[in-house]
Amino acid sequence: MAKDRYVIAITGASGALYGIRLLEVLKKMRLETHGIITNAAVLNLKLEKTLTRTDFTNLCTQTYDEKDVGANLASGSFITQGMVIVPCSTKTLACIAHGISDNLVTRCAEVCLKERRKLILVPRETPLSLIDLRNMVLAAEAGAVILPAMPGFYHKPREIKDLVDHVVGKVLDALGVQNTLFRRWSGE
C-alpha cells in the first residue's frame, strides 16, 4: 500500500485559500499529493488570493485535468489514504451524493467511497438550502466526512491565517495526519 498519498481537489466554491493552505502544509510534511483543480476554482484563486493554476501545480506532487477521467487515480487500484475536496462546491457535493461521476473530482470521490477510503468534503457555502443539507446527509451515509469550513474561536485567532489553520488542522485530524496547526481545546 502506498504510504502518505492523498488526493486534494479544489472546486469552484469560495474558500480556495483552505485548499491552498492544506497543500502547503502537506508539502512541508513531504507527503505525496495528487491535485485536481476545476476551472471554476482557478477563477476563484485569482479573485480571492491572486494565485494561478501554476501556483497550485507547484504545491502538488502531481496534478491532473478535471476532464481526465482516465487518469490513474480514477481507479481503485491507485491506492491512497484518502481524498479531500476543499472547498467543495454544492454542485460537486450534489454529484457525489447522487453518484454522478462527471469529472475526475467526482470519479475520485466515488472511488474513495467504493473502496472505503477517507473522503472529506469541506463545503463552504452559507446559508444552506434544504437540498444542500439532504445532499450532505446522503454523502455522509455513503461514507464521506462532512467537515464544513467553520473555524472555531477558542484558540483566540489573531488573523485570517489562524482561522484557516484551524479548519486545515481539523481536515488533517480527520485524515489521521498529526499536526499542530491550532491550539487544541484545553477548557481554560
N, CA and C atoms as an extended XYZ file, in Angstrom:
564
Properties=species:S:1:pos:R:3:atomname:S:1:resname:S:1:resid:I:1 pbc="F F F"
N         0.838       -1.188        0.000 N   MET     1
C         0.000        0.000        0.000 CA  MET     1
C         0.878        1.245        0.000 C   MET     1
N         0.490        2.228       -0.815 N   ALA     2
C         1.244        3.486       -0.862 CA  ALA     2
C         1.083        4.220        0.461 C   ALA     2
N         2.182        4.705        0.981 N   LYS     3
C         2.145        5.399        2.266 CA  LYS     3
C         2.083        6.904        2.042 C   LYS     3
N         1.213        7.546        2.787 N   ASP     4
C         1.143        9.013        2.774 CA  ASP     4
C         0.863        9.595        1.396 C   ASP     4
N        -0.120        9.054        0.690 N   ARG     5
C        -0.537        9.556       -0.622 CA  ARG     5
C        -1.980       10.050       -0.509 C   ARG     5
N        -2.198       11.311       -0.889 N   TYR     6
C        -3.515       11.932       -0.749 CA  TYR     6
C        -3.933       12.603       -2.046 C   TYR     6
N        -5.239       12.584       -2.313 N   VAL     7
C        -5.813       13.327       -3.425 CA  VAL     7
C        -6.451       14.578       -2.837 C   VAL     7
N        -6.072       15.733       -3.384 N   ILE     8
C        -6.619       17.005       -2.921 CA  ILE     8
C        -7.264       17.697       -4.117 C   ILE     8
N        -8.534       18.036       -3.990 N   ALA     9
C        -9.240       18.726       -5.065 CA  ALA     9
C        -9.757       20.063       -4.559 C   ALA     9
N        -9.647       21.055       -5.414 N   ILE    10
C       -10.201       22.376       -5.132 CA  ILE    10
C       -11.264       22.629       -6.191 C   ILE    10
N       -12.499       22.874       -5.735 N   THR    11
C       -13.596       23.134       -6.673 CA  THR    11
C       -14.013       24.595       -6.587 C   THR    11
N       -15.070       24.949       -7.304 N   GLY    12
C       -15.417       26.342       -7.529 CA  GLY    12
C       -16.075       27.122       -6.408 C   GLY    12
N       -16.210       26.574       -5.229 N   ALA    13
C       -16.778       27.334       -4.116 CA  ALA    13
C       -15.773       28.366       -3.618 C   ALA    13
N       -16.255       29.385       -2.976 N   SER    14
C       -15.369       30.351       -2.340 CA  SER    14
C       -14.591       29.647       -1.231 C   SER    14
N       -13.359       30.049       -1.021 N   GLY    15
C       -12.558       29.442        0.031 CA  GLY    15
C       -11.387       28.631       -0.487 C   GLY    15
N       -10.914       28.946       -1.685 N   ALA    16
C        -9.761       28.230       -2.247 CA  ALA    16
C        -8.558       28.310       -1.316 C   ALA    16
N        -8.509       29.336       -0.488 N   LEU    17
C        -7.409       29.506        0.462 CA  LEU    17
C        -7.248       28.278        1.367 C   LEU    17
N        -8.358       27.637        1.730 N   TYR    18
C        -8.292       26.431        2.561 CA  TYR    18
C        -7.534       25.318        1.834 C   TYR    18
N        -7.854       25.114        0.573 N   GLY    19
C        -7.179       24.079       -0.202 CA  GLY    19
C        -5.706       24.370       -0.412 C   GLY    19
N        -5.397       25.629       -0.702 N   ILE    20
C        -4.002       26.026       -0.901 CA  ILE    20
C        -3.208       25.819        0.388 C   ILE    20
N        -3.769       26.227        1.510 N   ARG    21
C        -3.064       26.066        2.786 CA  ARG    21
C        -2.860       24.587        3.109 C   ARG    21
N        -3.863       23.753        2.841 N   LEU    22
C        -3.718       22.321        3.074 CA  LEU    22
C        -2.553       21.773        2.248 C   LEU    22
N        -2.476       22.168        0.999 N   LEU    23
C        -1.376       21.703        0.141 CA  LEU    23
C        -0.024       22.208        0.638 C   LEU    23
N         0.036       23.449        1.115 N   GLU    24
C         1.294       23.979        1.666 CA  GLU    24
C         1.773       23.128        2.836 C   GLU    24
N         0.842       22.794        3.725 N   VAL    25
C         1.188       22.013        4.917 CA  VAL    25
C         1.620       20.599        4.528 C   VAL    25
N         0.885       19.965        3.637 N   LEU    26
C         1.234       18.611        3.211 CA  LEU    26
C         2.582       18.582        2.493 C   LEU    26
N         2.863       19.612        1.712 N   LYS    27
C         4.158       19.691        1.025 CA  LYS    27
C         5.294       19.836        2.043 C   LYS    27
N         5.068       20.684        3.042 N   LYS    28
C         6.080       20.868        4.081 CA  LYS    28
C         6.325       19.558        4.831 C   LYS    28
N         5.278       18.746        4.989 N   MET    29
C         5.404       17.446        5.654 CA  MET    29
C         5.987       16.380        4.719 C   MET    29
N         6.213       16.758        3.465 N   ARG    30
C         6.755       15.853        2.438 CA  ARG    30
C         5.829       14.669        2.153 C   ARG    30
N         4.531       14.941        2.150 N   LEU    31
C         3.549       13.914        1.832 CA  LEU    31
C         3.174       14.029        0.355 C   LEU    31
N         2.899       12.901       -0.253 N   GLU    32
C         2.583       12.858       -1.678 CA  GLU    32
C         1.162       13.345       -1.918 C   GLU    32
N         1.023       14.345       -2.803 N   THR    33
C        -0.300       14.900       -3.102 CA  THR    33
C        -0.576       14.840       -4.598 C   THR    33
N        -1.779       14.404       -4.915 N   HIS    34
C        -2.254       14.347       -6.296 CA  HIS    34
C        -3.399       15.354       -6.387 C   HIS    34
N        -3.170       16.438       -7.103 N   GLY    35
C        -4.100       17.557       -7.103 CA  GLY    35
C        -4.956       17.662       -8.345 C   GLY    35
N        -6.190       18.056       -8.098 N   ILE    36
C        -7.134       18.347       -9.175 CA  ILE    36
C        -7.743       19.706       -8.857 C   ILE    36
N        -7.726       20.591       -9.820 N   ILE    37
C        -8.360       21.898       -9.629 CA  ILE    37
C        -9.329       22.114      -10.792 C   ILE    37
N       -10.551       22.498      -10.464 N   THR    38
C       -11.527       22.732      -11.518 CA  THR    38
C       -11.312       24.116      -12.120 C   THR    38
N       -11.856       24.312      -13.312 N   ASN    39
C       -11.729       25.619      -13.969 CA  ASN    39
C       -12.383       26.723      -13.138 C   ASN    39
N       -13.503       26.411      -12.511 N   ALA    40
C       -14.167       27.392      -11.646 CA  ALA    40
C       -13.288       27.747      -10.452 C   ALA    40
N       -12.554       26.775       -9.943 N   ALA    41
C       -11.654       27.030       -8.814 CA  ALA    41
C       -10.492       27.928       -9.232 C   ALA    41
N       -10.017       27.774      -10.451 N   VAL    42
C        -8.937       28.642      -10.947 CA  VAL    42
C        -9.402       30.095      -10.939 C   VAL    42
N       -10.640       30.331      -11.337 N   LEU    43
C       -11.194       31.689      -11.291 CA  LEU    43
C       -11.230       32.215       -9.859 C   LEU    43
N       -11.646       31.359       -8.922 N   ASN    44
C       -11.691       31.778       -7.514 CA  ASN    44
C       -10.302       32.069       -6.959 C   ASN    44
N        -9.306       31.275       -7.361 N   LEU    45
C        -7.934       31.539       -6.911 CA  LEU    45
C        -7.520       32.961       -7.288 C   LEU    45
N        -7.836       33.333       -8.510 N   LYS    46
C        -7.474       34.674       -8.987 CA  LYS    46
C        -8.244       35.752       -8.210 C   LYS    46
N        -9.526       35.517       -7.993 N   LEU    47
C       -10.363       36.501       -7.308 CA  LEU    47
C       -10.018       36.642       -5.828 C   LEU    47
N        -9.742       35.524       -5.179 N   GLU    48
C        -9.598       35.529       -3.725 CA  GLU    48
C        -8.174       35.683       -3.221 C   GLU    48
N        -7.202       35.262       -4.004 N   LYS    49
C        -5.839       35.266       -3.459 CA  LYS    49
C        -4.779       35.635       -4.489 C   LYS    49
N        -5.206       36.032       -5.657 N   THR    50
C        -4.289       36.346       -6.759 CA  THR    50
C        -3.244       35.266       -6.997 C   THR    50
N        -3.705       34.035       -7.061 N   LEU    51
C        -2.863       32.901       -7.409 CA  LEU    51
C        -3.284       32.374       -8.776 C   LEU    51
N        -2.489       31.481       -9.315 N   THR    52
C        -2.770       30.907      -10.622 CA  THR    52
C        -2.784       29.387      -10.533 C   THR    52
N        -3.160       28.757      -11.630 N   ARG    53
C        -3.107       27.306      -11.731 CA  ARG    53
C        -1.672       26.815      -11.504 C   ARG    53
N        -0.704       27.586      -11.966 N   THR    54
C         0.708       27.218      -11.779 CA  THR    54
C         1.082       27.196      -10.302 C   THR    54
N         0.593       28.150       -9.532 N   ASP    55
C         0.847       28.145       -8.086 CA  ASP    55
C         0.309       26.861       -7.459 C   ASP    55
N        -0.893       26.457       -7.863 N   PHE    56
C        -1.490       25.205       -7.380 CA  PHE    56
C        -0.610       24.022       -7.772 C   PHE    56
N        -0.225       23.977       -9.029 N   THR    57
C         0.601       22.884       -9.553 CA  THR    57
C         1.911       22.750       -8.787 C   THR    57
N         2.520       23.883       -8.452 N   ASN    58
C         3.799       23.858       -7.735 CA  ASN    58
C         3.688       23.293       -6.318 C   ASN    58
N         2.485       23.252       -5.765 N   LEU    59
C         2.284       22.713       -4.420 CA  LEU    59
C         2.010       21.211       -4.411 C   LEU    59
N         1.706       20.645       -5.568 N   CYS    60
C         1.316       19.238       -5.664 CA  CYS    60
C         2.467       18.376       -6.172 C   CYS    60
N         2.465       17.123       -5.759 N   THR    61
C         3.413       16.161       -6.305 CA  THR    61
C         3.099       15.922       -7.775 C   THR    61
N         1.798       15.804       -8.083 N   GLN    62
C         1.347       15.622       -9.457 CA  GLN    62
C        -0.040       16.222       -9.579 C   GLN    62
N        -0.360       16.776      -10.743 N   THR    63
C        -1.685       17.345      -10.963 CA  THR    63
C        -2.338       16.703      -12.179 C   THR    63
N        -3.651       16.851      -12.233 N   TYR    64
C        -4.458       16.233      -13.276 CA  TYR    64
C        -5.515       17.226      -13.737 C   TYR    64
N        -5.920       17.093      -14.982 N   ASP    65
C        -7.005       17.902      -15.529 CA  ASP    65
C        -8.332       17.318      -15.051 C   ASP    65
N        -9.261       18.170      -14.719 N   GLU    66
C       -10.555       17.696      -14.211 CA  GLU    66
C       -11.313       16.838      -15.217 C   GLU    66
N       -10.987       16.955      -16.494 N   LYS    67
C       -11.677       16.165      -17.525 CA  LYS    67
C       -11.035       14.797      -17.759 C   LYS    67
N        -9.885       14.552      -17.162 N   ASP    68
C        -9.123       13.322      -17.402 CA  ASP    68
C        -9.631       12.168      -16.534 C   ASP    68
N       -10.823       11.656      -16.861 N   VAL    69
C       -11.405       10.576      -16.059 CA  VAL    69
C       -10.684        9.247      -16.267 C   VAL    69
N        -9.724        9.214      -17.195 N   GLY    70
C        -8.919        8.017      -17.399 CA  GLY    70
C        -7.601        8.049      -16.647 C   GLY    70
N        -7.400        9.071      -15.822 N   ALA    71
C        -6.157        9.185      -15.045 CA  ALA    71
C        -6.032        8.020      -14.080 C   ALA    71
N        -4.796        7.693      -13.705 N   ASN    72
C        -4.564        6.544      -12.823 CA  ASN    72
C        -5.317        6.659      -11.495 C   ASN    72
N        -5.480        7.854      -10.959 N   LEU    73
C        -6.158        7.968       -9.669 CA  LEU    73
C        -7.665        7.796       -9.774 C   LEU    73
N        -8.189        7.609      -10.989 N   ALA    74
C        -9.612        7.326      -11.160 CA  ALA    74
C        -9.923        5.848      -10.950 C   ALA    74
N        -8.895        5.063      -10.645 N   SER    75
C        -9.065        3.630      -10.437 CA  SER    75
C        -8.881        3.266       -8.974 C   SER    75
N        -9.645        2.305       -8.514 N   GLY    76
C        -9.499        1.814       -7.150 CA  GLY    76
C        -8.158        1.161       -6.895 C   GLY    76
N        -7.457        0.760       -7.965 N   SER    77
C        -6.143        0.143       -7.787 CA  SER    77
C        -5.054        1.182       -7.508 C   SER    77
N        -5.375        2.468       -7.644 N   PHE    78
C        -4.445        3.544       -7.274 CA  PHE    78
C        -4.685        3.815       -5.787 C   PHE    78
N        -3.831        3.274       -4.949 N   ILE    79
C        -4.051        3.314       -3.503 CA  ILE    79
C        -3.695        4.684       -2.931 C   ILE    79
N        -4.619        5.222       -2.147 N   THR    80
C        -4.386        6.477       -1.428 CA  THR    80
C        -4.883        6.312        0.006 C   THR    80
N        -4.490        7.256        0.855 N   GLN    81
C        -5.010        7.277        2.217 CA  GLN    81
C        -6.304        8.070        2.283 C   GLN    81
N        -6.671        8.706        1.188 N   GLY    82
C        -7.926        9.429        1.164 CA  GLY    82
C        -7.900       10.626        0.248 C   GLY    82
N        -9.026       11.314        0.238 N   MET    83
C        -9.234       12.473       -0.624 CA  MET    83
C        -9.906       13.573        0.176 C   MET    83
N        -9.479       14.797       -0.102 N   VAL    84
C       -10.123       15.968        0.481 CA  VAL    84
C       -10.561       16.869       -0.667 C   VAL    84
N       -11.811       17.302       -0.630 N   ILE    85
C       -12.304       18.287       -1.587 CA  ILE    85
C       -12.535       19.553       -0.784 C   ILE    85
N       -11.643       20.541       -1.016 N   VAL    86
C       -11.618       21.733       -0.174 CA  VAL    86
C       -11.286       22.972       -0.997 C   VAL    86
N       -12.197       23.880       -1.207 N   PRO    87
C       -13.599       23.797       -0.807 CA  PRO    87
C       -14.376       22.880       -1.750 C   PRO    87
N       -15.485       22.408       -1.263 N   CYS    88
C       -16.365       21.540       -2.039 CA  CYS    88
C       -17.604       22.345       -2.430 C   CYS    88
N       -17.758       22.588       -3.715 N   SER    89
C       -18.928       23.341       -4.188 CA  SER    89
C       -20.192       22.518       -3.972 C   SER    89
N       -21.325       23.191       -3.947 N   THR    90
C       -22.589       22.471       -3.765 CA  THR    90
C       -22.886       21.601       -4.984 C   THR    90
N       -22.409       21.992       -6.159 N   LYS    91
C       -22.569       21.145       -7.350 CA  LYS    91
C       -21.784       19.851       -7.183 C   LYS    91
N       -20.534       19.953       -6.740 N   THR    92
C       -19.721       18.759       -6.531 CA  THR    92
C       -20.343       17.879       -5.455 C   THR    92
N       -20.797       18.491       -4.372 N   LEU    93
C       -21.484       17.748       -3.306 CA  LEU    93
C       -22.682       16.995       -3.860 C   LEU    93
N       -23.499       17.662       -4.675 N   ALA    94
C       -24.689       17.022       -5.243 CA  ALA    94
C       -24.309       15.842       -6.132 C   ALA    94
N       -23.280       16.017       -6.953 N   CYS    95
C       -22.842       14.913       -7.818 CA  CYS    95
C       -22.384       13.715       -6.987 C   CYS    95
N       -21.603       13.966       -5.942 N   ILE    96
C       -21.112       12.879       -5.090 CA  ILE    96
C       -22.284       12.195       -4.383 C   ILE    96
N       -23.190       12.983       -3.842 N   ALA    97
C       -24.334       12.429       -3.103 CA  ALA    97
C       -25.215       11.547       -3.983 C   ALA    97
N       -25.248       11.847       -5.278 N   HIS    98
C       -26.131       11.110       -6.187 CA  HIS    98
C       -25.381       10.192       -7.145 C   HIS    98
N       -24.088        9.983       -6.885 N   GLY    99
C       -23.321        9.027       -7.675 CA  GLY    99
C       -23.068        9.450       -9.104 C   GLY    99
N       -22.968       10.748       -9.350 N   ILE   100
C       -22.712       11.254      -10.701 CA  ILE   100
C       -21.228       11.574      -10.834 C   ILE   100
N       -20.519       10.751      -11.593 N   SER   101
C       -19.079       10.938      -11.789 CA  SER   101
C       -18.856       11.626      -13.128 C   SER   101
N       -19.062       12.938      -13.160 N   ASP   102
C       -18.991       13.664      -14.426 CA  ASP   102
C       -17.629       14.308      -14.691 C   ASP   102
N       -16.693       14.177      -13.739 N   ASN   103
C       -15.325       14.676      -13.951 CA  ASN   103
C       -14.387       13.886      -13.032 C   ASN   103
N       -13.106       14.226      -13.077 N   LEU   104
C       -12.136       13.464      -12.286 CA  LEU   104
C       -12.345       13.649      -10.783 C   LEU   104
N       -12.783       14.813      -10.366 N   VAL   105
C       -13.019       15.053       -8.931 CA  VAL   105
C       -14.092       14.104       -8.416 C   VAL   105
N       -15.228       14.070       -9.088 N   THR   106
C       -16.328       13.237       -8.606 CA  THR   106
C       -16.036       11.747       -8.815 C   THR   106
N       -15.263       11.402       -9.848 N   ARG   107
C       -14.869        9.996      -10.038 CA  ARG   107
C       -13.956        9.541       -8.895 C   ARG   107
N       -12.982       10.378       -8.532 N   CYS   108
C       -12.086       10.020       -7.422 CA  CYS   108
C       -12.856        9.910       -6.112 C   CYS   108
N       -13.834       10.785       -5.919 N   ALA   109
C       -14.671       10.700       -4.718 CA  ALA   109
C       -15.439        9.382       -4.698 C   ALA   109
N       -15.980        8.999       -5.858 N   GLU   110
C       -16.696        7.732       -5.955 CA  GLU   110
C       -15.770        6.556       -5.638 C   GLU   110
N       -14.529        6.623       -6.117 N   VAL   111
C       -13.550        5.569       -5.831 CA  VAL   111
C       -13.306        5.470       -4.326 C   VAL   111
N       -13.136        6.612       -3.678 N   CYS   112
C       -12.919        6.593       -2.220 CA  CYS   112
C       -14.090        5.925       -1.505 C   CYS   112
N       -15.296        6.268       -1.899 N   LEU   113
C       -16.463        5.684       -1.244 CA  LEU   113
C       -16.549        4.184       -1.484 C   LEU   113
N       -16.343        3.749       -2.733 N   LYS   114
C       -16.483        2.317       -3.018 CA  LYS   114
C       -15.354        1.496       -2.403 C   LYS   114
N       -14.175        2.108       -2.248 N   GLU   115
C       -13.033        1.406       -1.659 CA  GLU   115
C       -12.953        1.595       -0.145 C   GLU   115
N       -13.918        2.329        0.418 N   ARG   116
C       -13.977        2.610        1.861 CA  ARG   116
C       -12.756        3.383        2.344 C   ARG   116
N       -12.309        4.336        1.518 N   ARG   117
C       -11.207        5.215        1.908 CA  ARG   117
C       -11.781        6.529        2.404 C   ARG   117
N       -10.981        7.270        3.121 N   LYS   118
C       -11.423        8.573        3.640 CA  LYS   118
C       -11.791        9.497        2.490 C   LYS   118
N       -12.950       10.105        2.589 N   LEU   119
C       -13.381       11.164        1.685 CA  LEU   119
C       -13.879       12.296        2.562 C   LEU   119
N       -13.169       13.406        2.534 N   ILE   120
C       -13.518       14.551        3.371 CA  ILE   120
C       -13.998       15.674        2.463 C   ILE   120
N       -15.224       16.100        2.685 N   LEU   121
C       -15.821       17.186        1.915 CA  LEU   121
C       -15.881       18.418        2.800 C   LEU   121
N       -15.328       19.524        2.307 N   VAL   122
C       -15.303       20.773        3.066 CA  VAL   122
C       -16.178       21.794        2.336 C   VAL   122
N       -17.503       21.731        2.585 N   PRO   123
C       -18.388       22.698        1.941 CA  PRO   123
C       -18.150       24.100        2.496 C   PRO   123
N       -18.254       25.082        1.627 N   ARG   124
C       -18.052       26.468        2.029 CA  ARG   124
C       -19.166       27.282        1.369 C   ARG   124
N       -20.314       27.223        1.962 N   GLU   125
C       -21.483       27.926        1.431 CA  GLU   125
C       -22.376       28.297        2.600 C   GLU   125
N       -23.017       29.425        2.496 N   THR   126
C       -23.979       29.813        3.520 CA  THR   126
C       -24.945       30.836        2.935 C   THR   126
N       -26.208       30.773        3.253 N   PRO   127
C       -26.859       29.716        4.015 CA  PRO   127
C       -26.992       28.456        3.162 C   PRO   127
N       -27.316       27.359        3.813 N   LEU   128
C       -27.501       26.090        3.128 CA  LEU   128
C       -28.979       25.869        2.841 C   LEU   128
N       -29.259       25.414        1.627 N   SER   129
C       -30.645       25.083        1.298 CA  SER   129
C       -30.961       23.686        1.824 C   SER   129
N       -32.215       23.347        1.840 N   LEU   130
C       -32.628       22.005        2.246 CA  LEU   130
C       -31.999       20.960        1.316 C   LEU   130
N       -31.876       21.294        0.044 N   ILE   131
C       -31.235       20.380       -0.912 CA  ILE   131
C       -29.784       20.133       -0.502 C   ILE   131
N       -29.060       21.198       -0.156 N   ASP   132
C       -27.660       21.047        0.273 CA  ASP   132
C       -27.572       20.161        1.514 C   ASP   132
N       -28.439       20.407        2.473 N   LEU   133
C       -28.428       19.616        3.708 CA  LEU   133
C       -28.719       18.139        3.433 C   LEU   133
N       -29.687       17.880        2.576 N   ARG   134
C       -30.011       16.485        2.234 CA  ARG   134
C       -28.851       15.826        1.488 C   ARG   134
N       -28.183       16.593        0.620 N   ASN   135
C       -27.029       16.042       -0.093 CA  ASN   135
C       -25.892       15.726        0.876 C   ASN   135
N       -25.716       16.543        1.902 N   MET   136
C       -24.698       16.265        2.918 CA  MET   136
C       -25.031       14.968        3.656 C   MET   136
N       -26.295       14.787        3.983 N   VAL   137
C       -26.716       13.557        4.669 CA  VAL   137
C       -26.466       12.345        3.772 C   VAL   137
N       -26.834       12.445        2.497 N   LEU   138
C       -26.610       11.322        1.579 CA  LEU   138
C       -25.127       10.989        1.459 C   LEU   138
N       -24.297       12.023        1.329 N   ALA   139
C       -22.844       11.802        1.218 CA  ALA   139
C       -22.302       11.182        2.504 C   ALA   139
N       -22.771       11.654        3.651 N   ALA   140
C       -22.318       11.101        4.934 CA  ALA   140
C       -22.771        9.645        5.087 C   ALA   140
N       -23.998        9.357        4.694 N   GLU   141
C       -24.483        7.976        4.762 CA  GLU   141
C       -23.678        7.048        3.852 C   GLU   141
N       -23.146        7.596        2.758 N   ALA   142
C       -22.331        6.798        1.835 CA  ALA   142
C       -20.902        6.618        2.352 C   ALA   142
N       -20.532        7.386        3.402 N   GLY   143
C       -19.212        7.220        3.996 CA  GLY   143
C       -18.332        8.449        4.010 C   GLY   143
N       -18.792        9.545        3.433 N   ALA   144
C       -17.991       10.773        3.423 CA  ALA   144
C       -18.020       11.446        4.789 C   ALA   144
N       -16.952       12.166        5.088 N   VAL   145
C       -16.900       13.019        6.275 CA  VAL   145
C       -17.262       14.424        5.807 C   VAL   145
N       -18.269       15.008        6.421 N   ILE   146
C       -18.674       16.376        6.086 CA  ILE   146
C       -18.017       17.284        7.110 C   ILE   146
N       -17.101       18.122        6.650 N   LEU   147
C       -16.317       18.975        7.533 CA  LEU   147
C       -16.410       20.423        7.020 C   LEU   147
N       -17.516       21.108        7.353 N   PRO   148
C       -17.695       22.460        6.838 CA  PRO   148
C       -16.579       23.406        7.290 C   PRO   148
N       -16.301       24.377        6.468 N   ALA   149
C       -15.274       25.373        6.791 CA  ALA   149
C       -15.841       26.327        7.839 C   ALA   149
N       -15.863       25.836        9.078 N   MET   150
C       -16.399       26.589       10.219 CA  MET   150
C       -15.328       26.670       11.292 C   MET   150
N       -14.469       27.685       11.228 N   PRO   151
C       -13.388       27.768       12.221 CA  PRO   151
C       -13.921       28.038       13.618 C   PRO   151
N       -13.206       27.495       14.600 N   GLY   152
C       -13.520       27.783       15.993 CA  GLY   152
C       -12.820       29.056       16.429 C   GLY   152
N       -13.188       29.531       17.594 N   PHE   153
C       -12.584       30.759       18.114 CA  PHE   153
C       -11.981       30.574       19.496 C   PHE   153
N       -12.045       29.341       20.032 N   TYR   154
C       -11.494       29.092       21.358 CA  TYR   154
C        -9.979       29.209       21.394 C   TYR   154
N        -9.336       29.150       20.257 N   HIS   155
C        -7.881       29.278       20.210 CA  HIS   155
C        -7.429       30.738       20.054 C   HIS   155
N        -8.397       31.654       20.142 N   LYS   156
C        -8.145       33.099       20.117 CA  LYS   156
C        -7.356       33.532       18.864 C   LYS   156
N        -7.961       33.345       17.679 N   PRO   157
C        -7.282       33.712       16.441 CA  PRO   157
C        -7.022       35.216       16.372 C   PRO   157
N        -5.877       35.566       15.809 N   ARG   158
C        -5.496       36.981       15.673 CA  ARG   158
C        -5.565       37.459       14.233 C   ARG   158
N        -5.477       36.514       13.293 N   GLU   159
C        -5.502       36.885       11.880 CA  GLU   159
C        -6.207       35.793       11.081 C   GLU   159
N        -6.481       36.088        9.818 N   ILE   160
C        -7.192       35.144        8.961 CA  ILE   160
C        -6.462       33.809        8.892 C   ILE   160
N        -5.144       33.829        8.838 N   LYS   161
C        -4.361       32.590        8.763 CA  LYS   161
C        -4.688       31.668        9.942 C   LYS   161
N        -4.919       32.230       11.127 N   ASP   162
C        -5.264       31.415       12.295 CA  ASP   162
C        -6.599       30.693       12.090 C   ASP   162
N        -7.551       31.385       11.462 N   LEU   163
C        -8.857       30.781       11.186 CA  LEU   163
C        -8.737       29.687       10.129 C   LEU   163
N        -7.951       29.951        9.097 N   VAL   164
C        -7.730       28.966        8.041 CA  VAL   164
C        -7.014       27.748        8.614 C   VAL   164
N        -5.972       27.980        9.422 N   ASP   165
C        -5.223       26.872       10.007 CA  ASP   165
C        -6.090       26.008       10.913 C   ASP   165
N        -7.074       26.596       11.568 N   HIS   166
C        -7.969       25.799       12.410 CA  HIS   166
C        -8.728       24.787       11.565 C   HIS   166
N        -9.288       25.237       10.446 N   VAL   167
C       -10.041       24.335        9.570 CA  VAL   167
C        -9.105       23.304        8.944 C   VAL   167
N        -7.942       23.743        8.456 N   VAL   168
C        -6.988       22.815        7.838 CA  VAL   168
C        -6.495       21.800        8.871 C   VAL   168
N        -6.276       22.236       10.106 N   GLY   169
C        -5.889       21.308       11.168 CA  GLY   169
C        -6.959       20.257       11.417 C   GLY   169
N        -8.216       20.663       11.367 N   LYS   170
C        -9.327       19.715       11.536 CA  LYS   170
C        -9.381       18.717       10.377 C   LYS   170
N        -9.090       19.199        9.158 N   VAL   171
C        -9.038       18.304        7.995 CA  VAL   171
C        -7.929       17.271        8.196 C   VAL   171
N        -6.753       17.745        8.611 N   LEU   172
C        -5.640       16.818        8.856 CA  LEU   172
C        -5.981       15.813        9.956 C   LEU   172
N        -6.654       16.284       11.008 N   ASP   173
C        -7.103       15.365       12.064 CA  ASP   173
C        -7.990       14.273       11.471 C   ASP   173
N        -8.934       14.666       10.609 N   ALA   174
C        -9.863       13.700       10.008 CA  ALA   174
C        -9.127       12.709        9.107 C   ALA   174
N        -8.023       13.138        8.508 N   LEU   175
C        -7.199       12.247        7.691 CA  LEU   175
C        -6.295       11.350        8.535 C   LEU   175
N        -6.149       11.684        9.820 N   GLY   176
C        -5.239       10.947       10.682 CA  GLY   176
C        -3.802       11.427       10.570 C   GLY   176
N        -3.610       12.661       10.109 N   VAL   177
C        -2.276       13.245        9.967 CA  VAL   177
C        -2.018       14.159       11.166 C   VAL   177
N        -1.023       13.820       11.960 N   GLN   178
C        -0.703       14.634       13.140 CA  GLN   178
C        -0.278       16.038       12.718 C   GLN   178
N        -0.730       17.017       13.482 N   ASN   179
C        -0.394       18.404       13.177 CA  ASN   179
C        -0.531       19.270       14.421 C   ASN   179
N         0.083       20.426       14.347 N   THR   180
C        -0.004       21.412       15.437 CA  THR   180
C        -0.419       22.762       14.861 C   THR   180
N        -1.342       22.748       13.902 N   LEU   181
C        -1.743       23.992       13.244 CA  LEU   181
C        -2.569       24.911       14.126 C   LEU   181
N        -3.214       24.358       15.133 N   PHE   182
C        -4.027       25.188       16.017 CA  PHE   182
C        -3.894       24.696       17.448 C   PHE   182
N        -4.172       25.597       18.371 N   ARG   183
C        -4.107       25.223       19.788 CA  ARG   183
C        -5.361       24.422       20.108 C   ARG   183
N        -5.159       23.244       20.662 N   ARG   184
C        -6.258       22.339       20.987 CA  ARG   184
C        -7.062       22.876       22.176 C   ARG   184
N        -8.309       22.477       22.237 N   TRP   185
C        -9.196       22.885       23.330 CA  TRP   185
C        -8.615       22.413       24.654 C   TRP   185
N        -8.516       23.332       25.590 N   SER   186
C        -7.994       22.954       26.915 CA  SER   186
C        -8.989       23.291       28.018 C   SER   186
N       -10.058       23.986       27.659 N   GLY   187
C       -11.073       24.342       28.652 CA  GLY   187
C       -10.664       25.512       29.527 C   GLY   187
N        -9.570       26.147       29.196 N   GLU   188
C        -9.091       27.267       30.028 CA  GLU   188
C        -9.517       28.583       29.440 C   GLU   188
